[in-house]
Amino acid sequence: MEQVLRYWESLDGVKWDDATRMECSELIETQLFSVDDWKSYLSKVPDDVNERYRKVMKLLLEKKLITQESFVAELEAMAMFSPATLTRRGKDFADWYRANP
């Protein structure tokens, strides 16, 4: 668990206080993830994550992998997602885009 906590903390480049460390520790203990699973799930959020997400959605729309309605719905839903979730979703959508030439 300590390895996961150190990795997670390093993603933000901010030193956690004890309360944050305990809260994250409790979350980690409730999940059935391995260290590798956590490292795959936790990823650094780029500063321009919103811009990147919009770009991926536009590429999917241009390639007709999503409809205009889906495009609009995704852009509206962005406000509900955390930056980390946008990063993961964006990566998944980008992988889907690349897999459909």
Biopython code that builds the backbone (N, CA, C, O; Angstrom):
import numpy as np
from Bio.PDB.StructureBuilder import StructureBuilder

atoms = [
    (1, "MET", "N", (0.819, -1.190, 0.000)),
    (1, "MET", "CA", (0.000, 0.000, 0.000)),
    (1, "MET", "C", (0.865, 1.257, 0.000)),
    (1, "MET", "O", (0.531, 2.238, -0.664)),
    (2, "GLU", "N", (1.951, 1.234, 0.725)),
    (2, "GLU", "CA", (2.840, 2.403, 0.795)),
    (2, "GLU", "C", (3.365, 2.771, -0.590)),
    (2, "GLU", "O", (3.513, 3.950, -0.911)),
    (3, "GLN", "N", (3.644, 1.763, -1.403)),
    (3, "GLN", "CA", (4.131, 2.000, -2.760)),
    (3, "GLN", "C", (3.066, 2.733, -3.588)),
    (3, "GLN", "O", (3.392, 3.644, -4.349)),
    (4, "VAL", "N", (1.809, 2.340, -3.440)),
    (4, "VAL", "CA", (0.719, 2.990, -4.163)),
    (4, "VAL", "C", (0.552, 4.426, -3.672)),
    (4, "VAL", "O", (0.380, 5.341, -4.477)),
    (5, "LEU", "N", (0.600, 4.624, -2.363)),
    (5, "LEU", "CA", (0.461, 5.980, -1.811)),
    (5, "LEU", "C", (1.566, 6.904, -2.325)),
    (5, "LEU", "O", (1.298, 8.040, -2.714)),
    (6, "ARG", "N", (2.792, 6.420, -2.324)),
    (6, "ARG", "CA", (3.908, 7.241, -2.825)),
    (6, "ARG", "C", (3.723, 7.584, -4.297)),
    (6, "ARG", "O", (3.957, 8.716, -4.719)),
    (7, "TYR", "N", (3.299, 6.591, -5.070)),
    (7, "TYR", "CA", (3.079, 6.819, -6.503)),
    (7, "TYR", "C", (1.971, 7.857, -6.714)),
    (7, "TYR", "O", (2.130, 8.788, -7.504)),
    (8, "TRP", "N", (0.855, 7.692, -6.008)),
    (8, "TRP", "CA", (-0.286, 8.596, -6.137)),
    (8, "TRP", "C", (0.117, 10.021, -5.766)),
    (8, "TRP", "O", (-0.213, 10.979, -6.466)),
    (9, "GLU", "N", (0.826, 10.139, -4.665)),
    (9, "GLU", "CA", (1.271, 11.453, -4.194)),
    (9, "GLU", "C", (2.209, 12.105, -5.214)),
    (9, "GLU", "O", (2.178, 13.322, -5.396)),
    (10, "SER", "N", (3.031, 11.310, -5.870)),
    (10, "SER", "CA", (3.999, 11.856, -6.827)),
    (10, "SER", "C", (3.335, 12.418, -8.082)),
    (10, "SER", "O", (3.916, 13.263, -8.764)),
    (11, "LEU", "N", (2.135, 11.960, -8.390)),
    (11, "LEU", "CA", (1.453, 12.416, -9.597)),
    (11, "LEU", "C", (1.136, 13.907, -9.542)),
    (11, "LEU", "O", (1.211, 14.598, -10.559)),
    (12, "ASP", "N", (0.788, 14.397, -8.375)),
    (12, "ASP", "CA", (0.418, 15.804, -8.221)),
    (12, "ASP", "C", (1.608, 16.691, -7.909)),
    (12, "ASP", "O", (1.542, 17.906, -8.094)),
    (13, "GLY", "N", (2.689, 16.099, -7.440)),
    (13, "GLY", "CA", (3.846, 16.888, -7.059)),
    (13, "GLY", "C", (3.613, 17.734, -5.824)),
    (13, "GLY", "O", (4.315, 18.719, -5.595)),
    (14, "VAL", "N", (2.620, 17.349, -5.022)),
    (14, "VAL", "CA", (2.282, 18.087, -3.801)),
    (14, "VAL", "C", (2.428, 17.134, -2.628)),
    (14, "VAL", "O", (1.970, 15.993, -2.684)),
    (15, "LYS", "N", (3.062, 17.602, -1.573)),
    (15, "LYS", "CA", (3.222, 16.768, -0.375)),
    (15, "LYS", "C", (1.895, 16.703, 0.370)),
    (15, "LYS", "O", (1.324, 17.736, 0.719)),
    (16, "TRP", "N", (1.410, 15.503, 0.612)),
    (16, "TRP", "CA", (0.132, 15.305, 1.295)),
    (16, "TRP", "C", (0.280, 15.538, 2.782)),
    (16, "TRP", "O", (1.345, 15.308, 3.354)),
    (17, "ASP", "N", (-0.799, 15.996, 3.411)),
    (17, "ASP", "CA", (-0.827, 16.074, 4.865)),
    (17, "ASP", "C", (-1.302, 14.721, 5.403)),
    (17, "ASP", "O", (-1.714, 13.854, 4.631)),
    (18, "ASP", "N", (-1.244, 14.544, 6.708)),
    (18, "ASP", "CA", (-1.600, 13.257, 7.307)),
    (18, "ASP", "C", (-3.046, 12.859, 7.028)),
    (18, "ASP", "O", (-3.333, 11.685, 6.795)),
    (19, "ALA", "N", (-3.954, 13.831, 7.052)),
    (19, "ALA", "CA", (-5.373, 13.534, 6.823)),
    (19, "ALA", "C", (-5.597, 13.007, 5.407)),
    (19, "ALA", "O", (-6.337, 12.043, 5.209)),
    (20, "THR", "N", (-4.965, 13.634, 4.435)),
    (20, "THR", "CA", (-5.102, 13.184, 3.047)),
    (20, "THR", "C", (-4.513, 11.795, 2.876)),
    (20, "THR", "O", (-5.096, 10.938, 2.212)),
    (21, "ARG", "N", (-3.356, 11.582, 3.478)),
    (21, "ARG", "CA", (-2.699, 10.275, 3.392)),
    (21, "ARG", "C", (-3.588, 9.182, 3.998)),
    (21, "ARG", "O", (-3.700, 8.095, 3.431)),
    (22, "MET", "N", (-4.214, 9.459, 5.136)),
    (22, "MET", "CA", (-5.091, 8.473, 5.785)),
    (22, "MET", "C", (-6.337, 8.209, 4.929)),
    (22, "MET", "O", (-6.759, 7.062, 4.781)),
    (23, "GLU", "N", (-6.913, 9.256, 4.377)),
    (23, "GLU", "CA", (-8.104, 9.106, 3.536)),
    (23, "GLU", "C", (-7.793, 8.248, 2.316)),
    (23, "GLU", "O", (-8.567, 7.357, 1.968)),
    (24, "CYS", "N", (-6.676, 8.509, 1.674)),
    (24, "CYS", "CA", (-6.278, 7.730, 0.500)),
    (24, "CYS", "C", (-5.937, 6.294, 0.882)),
    (24, "CYS", "O", (-6.243, 5.356, 0.145)),
    (25, "SER", "N", (-5.308, 6.131, 2.028)),
    (25, "SER", "CA", (-4.968, 4.802, 2.521)),
    (25, "SER", "C", (-6.235, 3.975, 2.743)),
    (25, "SER", "O", (-6.285, 2.798, 2.386)),
    (26, "GLU", "N", (-7.252, 4.595, 3.332)),
    (26, "GLU", "CA", (-8.521, 3.893, 3.574)),
    (26, "GLU", "C", (-9.176, 3.495, 2.254)),
    (26, "GLU", "O", (-9.733, 2.402, 2.143)),
    (27, "LEU", "N", (-9.112, 4.372, 1.257)),
    (27, "LEU", "CA", (-9.679, 4.040, -0.047)),
    (27, "LEU", "C", (-8.954, 2.848, -0.661)),
    (27, "LEU", "O", (-9.591, 1.920, -1.160)),
    (28, "ILE", "N", (-7.646, 2.872, -0.625)),
    (28, "ILE", "CA", (-6.853, 1.790, -1.209)),
    (28, "ILE", "C", (-7.186, 0.459, -0.551)),
    (28, "ILE", "O", (-7.285, -0.565, -1.228)),
    (29, "GLU", "N", (-7.359, 0.469, 0.757)),
    (29, "GLU", "CA", (-7.634, -0.772, 1.483)),
    (29, "GLU", "C", (-8.999, -1.368, 1.158)),
    (29, "GLU", "O", (-9.211, -2.565, 1.349)),
    (30, "THR", "N", (-9.929, -0.546, 0.666)),
    (30, "THR", "CA", (-11.274, -1.061, 0.366)),
    (30, "THR", "C", (-11.361, -1.667, -1.030)),
    (30, "THR", "O", (-12.368, -2.291, -1.367)),
    (31, "GLN", "N", (-10.330, -1.496, -1.844)),
    (31, "GLN", "CA", (-10.353, -1.979, -3.217)),
    (31, "GLN", "C", (-9.540, -3.269, -3.365)),
    (31, "GLN", "O", (-8.616, -3.534, -2.596)),
    (32, "LEU", "N", (-9.904, -4.045, -4.355)),
    (32, "LEU", "CA", (-9.192, -5.302, -4.614)),
    (32, "LEU", "C", (-8.228, -5.138, -5.783)),
    (32, "LEU", "O", (-8.162, -5.992, -6.668)),
    (33, "PHE", "N", (-7.482, -4.040, -5.782)),
    (33, "PHE", "CA", (-6.516, -3.754, -6.836)),
    (33, "PHE", "C", (-5.123, -4.177, -6.389)),
    (33, "PHE", "O", (-4.777, -4.093, -5.210)),
    (34, "SER", "N", (-4.340, -4.630, -7.347)),
    (34, "SER", "CA", (-2.923, -4.874, -7.083)),
    (34, "SER", "C", (-2.187, -3.543, -7.239)),
    (34, "SER", "O", (-2.777, -2.555, -7.676)),
    (35, "VAL", "N", (-0.924, -3.516, -6.889)),
    (35, "VAL", "CA", (-0.118, -2.301, -7.068)),
    (35, "VAL", "C", (-0.109, -1.916, -8.549)),
    (35, "VAL", "O", (-0.255, -0.740, -8.880)),
    (36, "ASP", "N", (0.060, -2.890, -9.438)),
    (36, "ASP", "CA", (0.059, -2.604, -10.874)),
    (36, "ASP", "C", (-1.292, -2.071, -11.345)),
    (36, "ASP", "O", (-1.351, -1.179, -12.191)),
    (37, "ASP", "N", (-2.383, -2.623, -10.794)),
    (37, "ASP", "CA", (-3.719, -2.123, -11.135)),
    (37, "ASP", "C", (-3.852, -0.654, -10.749)),
    (37, "ASP", "O", (-4.361, 0.157, -11.523)),
    (38, "TRP", "N", (-3.387, -0.317, -9.541)),
    (38, "TRP", "CA", (-3.468, 1.071, -9.072)),
    (38, "TRP", "C", (-2.639, 1.989, -9.952)),
    (38, "TRP", "O", (-3.082, 3.080, -10.310)),
    (39, "LYS", "N", (-1.439, 1.552, -10.300)),
    (39, "LYS", "CA", (-0.577, 2.398, -11.125)),
    (39, "LYS", "C", (-1.177, 2.609, -12.505)),
    (39, "LYS", "O", (-0.980, 3.661, -13.113)),
    (40, "SER", "N", (-1.897, 1.632, -12.997)),
    (40, "SER", "CA", (-2.573, 1.776, -14.282)),
    (40, "SER", "C", (-3.768, 2.724, -14.154)),
    (40, "SER", "O", (-4.026, 3.532, -15.047)),
    (41, "TYR", "N", (-4.486, 2.619, -13.047)),
    (41, "TYR", "CA", (-5.690, 3.429, -12.815)),
    (41, "TYR", "C", (-5.350, 4.884, -12.505)),
    (41, "TYR", "O", (-6.003, 5.800, -13.005)),
    (42, "LEU", "N", (-4.335, 5.090, -11.685)),
    (42, "LEU", "CA", (-3.933, 6.444, -11.299)),
    (42, "LEU", "C", (-2.986, 6.998, -12.355)),
    (42, "LEU", "O", (-1.953, 6.396, -12.645)),
    (43, "SER", "N", (-3.327, 8.111, -12.911)),
    (43, "SER", "CA", (-2.465, 8.678, -13.934)),
    (43, "SER", "C", (-2.346, 10.183, -13.743)),
    (43, "SER", "O", (-3.236, 10.833, -13.193)),
    (44, "LYS", "N", (-1.237, 10.713, -14.205)),
    (44, "LYS", "CA", (-1.010, 12.149, -14.120)),
    (44, "LYS", "C", (-1.993, 12.855, -15.040)),
    (44, "LYS", "O", (-2.198, 12.445, -16.183)),
    (45, "VAL", "N", (-2.591, 13.909, -14.532)),
    (45, "VAL", "CA", (-3.564, 14.681, -15.303)),
    (45, "VAL", "C", (-2.832, 15.828, -15.996)),
    (45, "VAL", "O", (-2.214, 16.661, -15.333)),
    (46, "PRO", "N", (-2.901, 15.875, -17.340)),
    (46, "PRO", "CA", (-2.240, 16.981, -18.038)),
    (46, "PRO", "C", (-2.948, 18.305, -17.752)),
    (46, "PRO", "O", (-4.149, 18.330, -17.486)),
    (47, "ASP", "N", (-2.202, 19.391, -17.810)),
    (47, "ASP", "CA", (-2.776, 20.714, -17.547)),
    (47, "ASP", "C", (-3.916, 21.040, -18.506)),
    (47, "ASP", "O", (-4.873, 21.714, -18.125)),
    (48, "ASP", "N", (-3.820, 20.575, -19.726)),
    (48, "ASP", "CA", (-4.821, 20.892, -20.751)),
    (48, "ASP", "C", (-5.794, 19.737, -20.988)),
    (48, "ASP", "O", (-6.190, 19.480, -22.125)),
    (49, "VAL", "N", (-6.180, 19.040, -19.911)),
    (49, "VAL", "CA", (-7.019, 17.848, -20.048)),
    (49, "VAL", "C", (-8.353, 18.165, -20.722)),
    (49, "VAL", "O", (-8.822, 17.365, -21.532)),
    (50, "ASN", "N", (-8.974, 19.291, -20.421)),
    (50, "ASN", "CA", (-10.255, 19.634, -21.046)),
    (50, "ASN", "C", (-10.101, 19.836, -22.552)),
    (50, "ASN", "O", (-10.916, 19.355, -23.338)),
    (51, "GLU", "N", (-9.064, 20.540, -22.938)),
    (51, "GLU", "CA", (-8.795, 20.779, -24.360)),
    (51, "GLU", "C", (-8.537, 19.457, -25.084)),
    (51, "GLU", "O", (-9.042, 19.242, -26.186)),
    (52, "ARG", "N", (-7.761, 18.584, -24.471)),
    (52, "ARG", "CA", (-7.454, 17.285, -25.084)),
    (52, "ARG", "C", (-8.714, 16.437, -25.248)),
    (52, "ARG", "O", (-8.906, 15.781, -26.272)),
    (53, "TYR", "N", (-9.574, 16.461, -24.217)),
    (53, "TYR", "CA", (-10.803, 15.670, -24.268)),
    (53, "TYR", "C", (-11.698, 16.159, -25.408)),
    (53, "TYR", "O", (-12.242, 15.361, -26.171)),
    (54, "ARG", "N", (-11.842, 17.483, -25.510)),
    (54, "ARG", "CA", (-12.652, 18.054, -26.597)),
    (54, "ARG", "C", (-12.080, 17.662, -27.968)),
    (54, "ARG", "O", (-12.829, 17.360, -28.897)),
    (55, "LYS", "N", (-10.762, 17.670, -28.080)),
    (55, "LYS", "CA", (-10.112, 17.323, -29.349)),
    (55, "LYS", "C", (-10.403, 15.870, -29.720)),
    (55, "LYS", "O", (-10.705, 15.570, -30.875)),
    (56, "VAL", "N", (-10.312, 14.972, -28.744)),
    (56, "VAL", "CA", (-10.596, 13.561, -29.012)),
    (56, "VAL", "C", (-12.054, 13.387, -29.428)),
    (56, "VAL", "O", (-12.347, 12.638, -30.359)),
    (57, "MET", "N", (-12.969, 14.074, -28.743)),
    (57, "MET", "CA", (-14.382, 13.985, -29.106)),
    (57, "MET", "C", (-14.613, 14.492, -30.533)),
    (57, "MET", "O", (-15.395, 13.910, -31.286)),
    (58, "LYS", "N", (-13.930, 15.575, -30.897)),
    (58, "LYS", "CA", (-14.071, 16.128, -32.249)),
    (58, "LYS", "C", (-13.544, 15.140, -33.291)),
    (58, "LYS", "O", (-14.152, 14.972, -34.348)),
    (59, "LEU", "N", (-12.425, 14.491, -32.999)),
    (59, "LEU", "CA", (-11.879, 13.485, -33.918)),
    (59, "LEU", "C", (-12.850, 12.319, -34.099)),
    (59, "LEU", "O", (-13.035, 11.823, -35.210)),
    (60, "LEU", "N", (-13.469, 11.885, -32.998)),
    (60, "LEU", "CA", (-14.444, 10.790, -33.082)),
    (60, "LEU", "C", (-15.647, 11.199, -33.927)),
    (60, "LEU", "O", (-16.161, 10.405, -34.715)),
    (61, "LEU", "N", (-16.087, 12.436, -33.757)),
    (61, "LEU", "CA", (-17.213, 12.939, -34.537)),
    (61, "LEU", "C", (-16.844, 13.025, -36.019)),
    (61, "LEU", "O", (-17.623, 12.602, -36.873)),
    (62, "GLU", "N", (-15.683, 13.558, -36.327)),
    (62, "GLU", "CA", (-15.244, 13.690, -37.721)),
    (62, "GLU", "C", (-15.112, 12.335, -38.405)),
    (62, "GLU", "O", (-15.371, 12.203, -39.601)),
    (63, "LYS", "N", (-14.706, 11.329, -37.629)),
    (63, "LYS", "CA", (-14.553, 9.982, -38.191)),
    (63, "LYS", "C", (-15.881, 9.215, -38.182)),
    (63, "LYS", "O", (-15.950, 8.065, -38.617)),
    (64, "LYS", "N", (-16.938, 9.877, -37.678)),
    (64, "LYS", "CA", (-18.279, 9.299, -37.593)),
    (64, "LYS", "C", (-18.344, 8.085, -36.665)),
    (64, "LYS", "O", (-19.157, 7.182, -36.861)),
    (65, "LEU", "N", (-17.479, 8.078, -35.656)),
    (65, "LEU", "CA", (-17.540, 7.028, -34.644)),
    (65, "LEU", "C", (-18.564, 7.373, -33.567)),
    (65, "LEU", "O", (-19.026, 6.496, -32.837)),
    (66, "ILE", "N", (-18.916, 8.660, -33.473)),
    (66, "ILE", "CA", (-19.996, 9.106, -32.594)),
    (66, "ILE", "C", (-20.883, 10.054, -33.392)),
    (66, "ILE", "O", (-20.467, 10.616, -34.405)),
    (67, "THR", "N", (-22.111, 10.218, -32.916)),
    (67, "THR", "CA", (-23.058, 11.126, -33.572)),
    (67, "THR", "C", (-22.890, 12.535, -33.012)),
    (67, "THR", "O", (-22.218, 12.741, -32.001)),
    (68, "GLN", "N", (-23.506, 13.490, -33.680)),
    (68, "GLN", "CA", (-23.499, 14.871, -33.193)),
    (68, "GLN", "C", (-24.132, 14.942, -31.807)),
    (68, "GLN", "O", (-23.655, 15.677, -30.943)),
    (69, "GLU", "N", (-25.198, 14.187, -31.595)),
    (69, "GLU", "CA", (-25.875, 14.177, -30.292)),
    (69, "GLU", "C", (-24.948, 13.643, -29.201)),
    (69, "GLU", "O", (-24.913, 14.179, -28.093)),
    (70, "SER", "N", (-24.201, 12.591, -29.515)),
    (70, "SER", "CA", (-23.248, 12.036, -28.545)),
    (70, "SER", "C", (-22.128, 13.023, -28.263)),
    (70, "SER", "O", (-21.675, 13.157, -27.126)),
    (71, "PHE", "N", (-21.691, 13.702, -29.291)),
    (71, "PHE", "CA", (-20.644, 14.716, -29.144)),
    (71, "PHE", "C", (-21.102, 15.809, -28.175)),
    (71, "PHE", "O", (-20.382, 16.164, -27.242)),
    (72, "VAL", "N", (-22.288, 16.328, -28.403)),
    (72, "VAL", "CA", (-22.828, 17.384, -27.541)),
    (72, "VAL", "C", (-23.014, 16.870, -26.115)),
    (72, "VAL", "O", (-22.699, 17.570, -25.153)),
    (73, "ALA", "N", (-23.524, 15.650, -25.981)),
    (73, "ALA", "CA", (-23.734, 15.069, -24.650)),
    (73, "ALA", "C", (-22.408, 14.904, -23.905)),
    (73, "ALA", "O", (-22.336, 15.173, -22.706)),
    (74, "GLU", "N", (-21.366, 14.465, -24.602)),
    (74, "GLU", "CA", (-20.055, 14.304, -23.960)),
    (74, "GLU", "C", (-19.499, 15.653, -23.491)),
    (74, "GLU", "O", (-18.956, 15.759, -22.391)),
    (75, "LEU", "N", (-19.638, 16.670, -24.329)),
    (75, "LEU", "CA", (-19.136, 17.992, -23.946)),
    (75, "LEU", "C", (-19.898, 18.537, -22.738)),
    (75, "LEU", "O", (-19.308, 19.170, -21.863)),
    (76, "GLU", "N", (-21.196, 18.293, -22.692)),
    (76, "GLU", "CA", (-21.987, 18.726, -21.537)),
    (76, "GLU", "C", (-21.632, 17.924, -20.284)),
    (76, "GLU", "O", (-21.612, 18.467, -19.179)),
    (77, "ALA", "N", (-21.355, 16.646, -20.457)),
    (77, "ALA", "CA", (-21.045, 15.767, -19.323)),
    (77, "ALA", "C", (-19.664, 16.042, -18.734)),
    (77, "ALA", "O", (-19.382, 15.656, -17.599)),
    (78, "MET", "N", (-18.810, 16.703, -19.499)),
    (78, "MET", "CA", (-17.446, 16.975, -19.020)),
    (78, "MET", "C", (-17.446, 17.656, -17.657)),
    (78, "MET", "O", (-16.558, 17.409, -16.842)),
    (79, "ALA", "N", (-18.423, 18.501, -17.406)),
    (79, "ALA", "CA", (-18.484, 19.240, -16.144)),
    (79, "ALA", "C", (-18.698, 18.318, -14.951)),
    (79, "ALA", "O", (-18.381, 18.684, -13.820)),
    (80, "MET", "N", (-19.229, 17.136, -15.193)),
    (80, "MET", "CA", (-19.496, 16.193, -14.102)),
    (80, "MET", "C", (-18.293, 15.313, -13.771)),
    (80, "MET", "O", (-18.260, 14.673, -12.720)),
    (81, "PHE", "N", (-17.304, 15.279, -14.667)),
    (81, "PHE", "CA", (-16.156, 14.391, -14.475)),
    (81, "PHE", "C", (-14.999, 15.118, -13.810)),
    (81, "PHE", "O", (-14.766, 16.300, -14.061)),
    (82, "SER", "N", (-14.289, 14.406, -12.972)),
    (82, "SER", "CA", (-13.066, 14.958, -12.393)),
    (82, "SER", "C", (-11.996, 14.995, -13.478)),
    (82, "SER", "O", (-12.117, 14.294, -14.483)),
    (83, "PRO", "N", (-10.961, 15.793, -13.295)),
    (83, "PRO", "CA", (-9.867, 15.802, -14.274)),
    (83, "PRO", "C", (-9.256, 14.410, -14.490)),
    (83, "PRO", "O", (-8.903, 14.051, -15.613)),
    (84, "ALA", "N", (-9.135, 13.636, -13.418)),
    (84, "ALA", "CA", (-8.573, 12.285, -13.556)),
    (84, "ALA", "C", (-9.494, 11.395, -14.388)),
    (84, "ALA", "O", (-9.018, 10.602, -15.201)),
    (85, "THR", "N", (-10.803, 11.519, -14.193)),
    (85, "THR", "CA", (-11.749, 10.730, -14.978)),
    (85, "THR", "C", (-11.706, 11.154, -16.438)),
    (85, "THR", "O", (-11.749, 10.306, -17.330)),
    (86, "LEU", "N", (-11.621, 12.459, -16.693)),
    (86, "LEU", "CA", (-11.495, 12.933, -18.069)),
    (86, "LEU", "C", (-10.237, 12.366, -18.723)),
    (86, "LEU", "O", (-10.255, 11.991, -19.895)),
    (87, "THR", "N", (-9.155, 12.307, -17.966)),
    (87, "THR", "CA", (-7.906, 11.766, -18.497)),
    (87, "THR", "C", (-8.082, 10.305, -18.893)),
    (87, "THR", "O", (-7.685, 9.899, -19.985)),
    (88, "ARG", "N", (-8.683, 9.510, -17.995)),
    (88, "ARG", "CA", (-8.887, 8.080, -18.296)),
    (88, "ARG", "C", (-9.851, 7.887, -19.460)),
    (88, "ARG", "O", (-9.583, 7.094, -20.362)),
    (89, "ARG", "N", (-10.975, 8.610, -19.446)),
    (89, "ARG", "CA", (-11.957, 8.488, -20.532)),
    (89, "ARG", "C", (-11.339, 8.940, -21.854)),
    (89, "ARG", "O", (-11.522, 8.296, -22.886)),
    (90, "GLY", "N", (-10.616, 10.042, -21.810)),
    (90, "GLY", "CA", (-9.976, 10.546, -23.022)),
    (90, "GLY", "C", (-9.006, 9.539, -23.598)),
    (90, "GLY", "O", (-8.950, 9.348, -24.813)),
    (91, "LYS", "N", (-8.235, 8.888, -22.726)),
    (91, "LYS", "CA", (-7.291, 7.864, -23.197)),
    (91, "LYS", "C", (-8.043, 6.695, -23.820)),
    (91, "LYS", "O", (-7.652, 6.198, -24.876)),
    (92, "ASP", "N", (-9.122, 6.252, -23.174)),
    (92, "ASP", "CA", (-9.913, 5.148, -23.719)),
    (92, "ASP", "C", (-10.504, 5.510, -25.081)),
    (92, "ASP", "O", (-10.459, 4.710, -26.016)),
    (93, "PHE", "N", (-11.059, 6.723, -25.187)),
    (93, "PHE", "CA", (-11.633, 7.160, -26.469)),
    (93, "PHE", "C", (-10.548, 7.305, -27.539)),
    (93, "PHE", "O", (-10.774, 6.961, -28.699)),
    (94, "ALA", "N", (-9.379, 7.812, -27.157)),
    (94, "ALA", "CA", (-8.274, 7.961, -28.120)),
    (94, "ALA", "C", (-7.818, 6.585, -28.608)),
    (94, "ALA", "O", (-7.522, 6.411, -29.790)),
    (95, "ASP", "N", (-7.762, 5.611, -27.701)),
    (95, "ASP", "CA", (-7.398, 4.243, -28.096)),
    (95, "ASP", "C", (-8.429, 3.688, -29.078)),
    (95, "ASP", "O", (-8.067, 3.032, -30.055)),
    (96, "TRP", "N", (-9.701, 3.949, -28.823)),
    (96, "TRP", "CA", (-10.782, 3.503, -29.700)),
    (96, "TRP", "C", (-10.645, 4.157, -31.069)),
    (96, "TRP", "O", (-10.820, 3.503, -32.098)),
    (97, "TYR", "N", (-10.334, 5.438, -31.077)),
    (97, "TYR", "CA", (-10.129, 6.186, -32.334)),
    (97, "TYR", "C", (-8.997, 5.551, -33.156)),
    (97, "TYR", "O", (-9.142, 5.316, -34.356)),
    (98, "ARG", "N", (-7.878, 5.281, -32.491)),
    (98, "ARG", "CA", (-6.725, 4.696, -33.191)),
    (98, "ARG", "C", (-7.014, 3.282, -33.681)),
    (98, "ARG", "O", (-6.447, 2.850, -34.685)),
    (99, "ALA", "N", (-7.882, 2.564, -32.992)),
    (99, "ALA", "CA", (-8.201, 1.183, -33.378)),
    (99, "ALA", "C", (-9.186, 1.114, -34.546)),
    (99, "ALA", "O", (-9.434, 0.036, -35.086)),
    (100, "ASN", "N", (-9.749, 2.268, -34.939)),
    (100, "ASN", "CA", (-10.733, 2.309, -36.020)),
    (100, "ASN", "C", (-10.284, 3.247, -37.136)),
    (100, "ASN", "O", (-10.824, 4.343, -37.292)),
    (101, "PRO", "N", (-9.290, 2.808, -37.913)),
    (101, "PRO", "CA", (-8.746, 3.687, -38.971)),
    (101, "PRO", "C", (-9.739, 3.971, -40.090)),
    (101, "PRO", "O", (-9.414, 4.689, -41.036)),
]
sb = StructureBuilder()
sb.init_structure("model")
sb.init_model(0)
sb.init_chain("A")
sb.init_seg("    ")
for serial, (resi, resn, name, xyz) in enumerate(atoms, 1):
    if name == "N":
        sb.init_residue(resn, " ", resi, " ")
    sb.init_atom(name, np.array(xyz, "f"), 0.0, 1.0, " ", f" {name:<3s}", serial, name[0])
structure = sb.get_structure()
